[in-house]
Amino acid sequence: MAGLRDKVVFITGSSRGIGREIALRCARDGAKVVITGKTSEPHPRLPGTIHSVAGEVEAAGGKALAIQLDVRDEQAIQSALAQTVERFGGLDVLVNNASAISLGGTLDTPAKKLDLMWDVNMRATFLMSQACIPHLKKAANPHILNMSPPLNMDAKWFAPHLAYTMSKYGMSMCALGMAREFASDGIAVNCLWPRTTIATAAIEFNFPEAMLRASRKPAIVADAARQILVRDSRDCSGNFFIDEAVLREAGVTDFGQYADEPGVAPYGDLFLD
């Protein structure tokens, strides 16, 4: 199945981790992928740049456009969209993947960290979607996919890391509202969240090593994202998808293939009971 062949897919935060993996999965379908992130030069601790991922996308069978982008900068967002449309002629998919994390409690969250999470998570998701929607209205099967959790209002998910939870739920609220607001335009707006922790730099640098070993590879999220993005946008909007459930519905039964360390029981992610 061609799936996403020739579709223009814009992914924020795609120089590494889940964003990179989604870019490569789309590329294997023959998509035109816009890779964005702040990392244009190699980072001393983190692998990958927008340019290295662009090369991987091309090698995987896609077309790539690498744009250095700080999603907190409204003018930079507009410029990135203009470059996208100029290069590829339009836009079919937006994946709001860029995210900032700090899991401190209320008294341990300085204004700088609060502002970073709010700006990168909720505000950037809102502004990116706002900038993309006029272009998505012209697409045949337009999708926005936010990498954010179901809106679970149990206080246990707020108390330990209130600022982070509010910022991620802000992304999910964008999807809930925009799905209804733009339903008549046929734009699908959904969320995707992993059932388990995913082996990314966020896990490596914020949690004990044992959690990294008990995480799944980013490929599981990318495979689930692809399943969502090929659905009819008019029949698939306003959903809070979980990666494993999406893949089970698609017929996947072997989840051991996604284990970062085979044989280690996976660790459940935040916000899921």
C-alpha positions in Angstrom: 0.0 0.0 0.0 1.3 3.4 -1.0 0.0 4.9 2.3 1.8 8.2 2.6 3.5 8.3 -0.8 4.0 11.9 -1.9 2.2 13.2 1.2 3.9 16.3 2.7 4.5 15.6 6.4 5.8 18.3 8.7 7.3 17.0 12.0 8.4 19.2 14.9 11.3 18.0 17.0 12.4 15.4 14.5 16.2 15.4 14.8 16.1 12.4 17.2 13.9 10.1 19.2 10.2 9.6 18.3 10.2 12.5 15.8 13.1 11.0 13.8 11.5 7.5 13.8 8.2 8.9 12.5 10.1 10.7 9.8 11.8 7.5 8.7 8.6 5.5 8.8 6.9 8.1 6.5 9.9 8.1 4.3 9.6 4.4 3.7 6.2 5.1 2.2 7.7 7.6 -0.1 6.6 10.8 1.8 8.0 14.2 1.5 9.2 14.9 5.1 10.0 18.3 6.7 12.5 17.7 9.5 12.6 20.4 12.1 14.5 21.0 15.3 16.9 23.3 17.0 19.9 21.0 16.4 21.6 21.8 13.1 25.1 21.1 14.4 26.1 17.9 16.3 25.3 18.0 20.0 28.0 16.8 22.5 25.6 14.5 24.3 22.7 13.8 22.0 22.7 12.0 18.6 21.3 13.4 15.4 20.8 16.7 13.7 18.1 17.9 11.3 20.6 17.3 8.4 21.6 13.8 9.5 17.9 12.8 9.7 17.2 14.4 6.3 19.9 12.2 4.9 18.3 9.2 6.5 14.9 10.1 5.1 16.3 10.4 1.6 18.1 7.0 2.0 14.8 5.4 3.2 13.0 6.5 0.0 11.5 9.8 1.0 12.2 13.4 0.1 13.5 15.7 2.8 13.6 19.3 3.7 15.6 20.2 6.9 14.6 23.4 8.6 16.2 24.7 11.8 13.2 25.8 13.9 12.6 27.0 17.4 8.9 26.3 17.9 8.6 29.1 20.4 9.2 31.6 17.7 6.0 32.6 15.8 7.8 34.2 12.9 10.1 31.2 12.5 7.0 28.9 12.4 5.5 31.1 9.6 8.8 31.0 7.7 9.1 27.2 8.0 5.6 26.8 6.6 6.4 29.2 3.7 9.5 27.1 2.9 7.5 23.9 3.1 4.9 25.1 0.7 7.4 26.6 -1.7 9.4 23.3 -1.8 6.6 20.8 -1.8 3.6 22.7 -3.0 1.3 22.1 0.0 0.9 20.3 3.3 -0.9 17.0 4.2 0.2 16.2 7.8 1.4 18.0 10.9 2.9 16.0 13.7 3.3 18.0 16.9 6.1 16.0 18.5 8.4 18.7 20.0 8.3 18.5 23.8 10.0 19.7 26.9 10.0 17.8 30.2 10.8 18.6 33.8 9.1 16.4 36.4 9.6 18.6 39.5 6.9 19.4 41.9 5.3 22.8 42.3 8.0 24.2 44.6 10.8 22.7 42.4 9.7 24.3 39.1 11.2 27.7 38.5 9.5 30.1 36.1 12.1 29.3 33.4 11.2 25.6 33.3 7.4 26.4 33.5 7.7 28.8 30.6 9.8 26.3 28.5 7.3 23.5 29.0 4.3 25.7 28.3 5.9 27.3 25.3 7.2 24.1 23.7 4.3 21.8 24.5 1.0 23.7 24.5 1.8 27.0 22.9 3.9 25.6 20.0 1.2 22.9 19.3 -1.4 25.7 19.1 0.7 28.0 16.9 1.9 25.2 14.6 -1.6 24.0 14.1 -2.9 27.5 13.6 -0.2 28.1 10.9 -0.8 24.7 9.2 -4.6 24.6 9.1 -5.1 27.0 6.1 -2.8 24.7 4.1 -4.4 21.5 5.5 -7.8 22.7 4.4 -6.6 22.3 0.8 -5.3 18.7 1.3 -7.1 15.5 0.3 -6.7 13.7 3.6 -5.3 16.2 6.2 -4.1 15.1 9.6 -2.8 16.8 12.7 -1.3 14.4 15.2 -0.2 15.6 18.7 2.1 13.4 20.7 0.2 13.9 24.0 -1.8 11.8 26.5 -5.4 11.1 27.1 -7.0 13.6 29.4 -6.9 11.6 32.6 -8.2 13.9 35.4 -7.1 11.8 38.4 -5.1 14.1 40.7 -2.3 11.5 41.0 -1.2 12.6 37.5 -1.1 16.2 38.5 0.4 16.3 42.0 3.9 15.0 41.3 4.6 17.2 38.2 1.9 19.7 37.9 3.6 22.0 35.4 4.5 19.2 33.0 1.0 17.6 33.2 -0.7 20.9 32.4 1.6 21.5 29.4 1.0 18.0 28.0 -2.7 18.1 28.7 -2.7 21.5 26.9 -1.6 19.7 23.8 -4.4 17.2 24.2 -7.0 20.0 24.7 -5.8 21.5 21.5 -6.7 18.3 19.7 -10.1 18.0 21.5 -11.1 21.5 20.5 -9.6 21.6 17.0 -11.1 18.3 16.1 -14.6 19.7 16.6 -13.8 23.2 15.3 -12.4 21.9 12.0 -14.6 18.8 11.5 -16.4 20.4 8.6 -13.1 21.0 6.9 -12.3 17.3 7.1 -9.1 17.9 9.1 -8.4 15.0 11.5 -6.9 16.1 14.8 -5.8 13.3 17.1 -3.4 12.5 19.9 -1.1 9.5 20.2 0.6 8.3 23.4 2.7 5.3 24.2 1.5 2.6 26.6 5.0 2.1 27.9 8.0 4.4 28.3 10.0 4.9 25.1 13.8 4.7 24.9 14.6 8.3 24.1 16.9 10.9 25.5 14.0 12.2 27.7 13.9 8.8 29.5 17.7 8.4 29.5 18.4 11.8 31.2 15.3 12.0 33.5 14.9 8.5 34.9 16.9 5.6 36.3 18.8 3.4 33.9 16.4 0.5 34.7 13.5 2.4 33.2 15.5 2.8 29.9 16.0 -0.9 29.8 12.3 -1.5 30.4 11.3 0.9 27.6 10.3 0.2 24.0 11.9 1.5 20.9 10.5 4.6 19.2 9.6 2.5 16.2 6.4 1.3 18.0 5.1 4.9 18.2 6.1 5.6 14.6 4.3 2.4 13.3 1.2 3.5 15.2 1.4 7.0 13.9 1.6 5.7 10.3 -1.5 3.6 10.9 -3.4 6.7 12.1 -2.2 9.0 9.3 -3.4 6.8 6.5 -7.0 6.7 7.9 -9.8 8.7 6.3 -9.5 12.1 8.1 -13.3 12.6 8.1 -13.8 9.4 10.0 -10.9 9.6 12.4 -10.7 12.7 14.6 -10.8 13.7 18.2 -9.3 10.4 19.4 -6.8 9.8 22.2 -4.9 6.8 20.7 -2.5 4.5 22.5 0.3 3.0 20.3 -0.1 -0.6 21.4 -3.9 -0.5 20.9 -3.6 1.0 17.4 -1.2 -1.7 16.4 -3.2 -4.6 17.9 -6.2 -3.3 15.9 -3.9 -3.4 12.8 -3.1 -7.1 13.5 0.3 -6.8 15.3 0.8 -9.5 17.9 4.5 -9.5 18.5 5.4 -6.6 20.7 8.7 -8.1 21.8 10.2 -6.8 18.5 9.9 -3.3 20.0 11.7 -4.0 23.3 14.8 -1.9 23.9 16.2 -4.9 25.9 14.4 -8.2 25.0 13.0 -10.1 27.9 12.6 -7.1 30.2 8.9 -6.4 31.1 7.9 -2.9 29.7 7.4 0.0 32.1 4.0 1.7 31.9 4.0 5.4 30.8 2.6 8.4 32.6 -1.1 9.3 32.6 -2.3 5.7 31.9 -4.1 3.8 34.7 
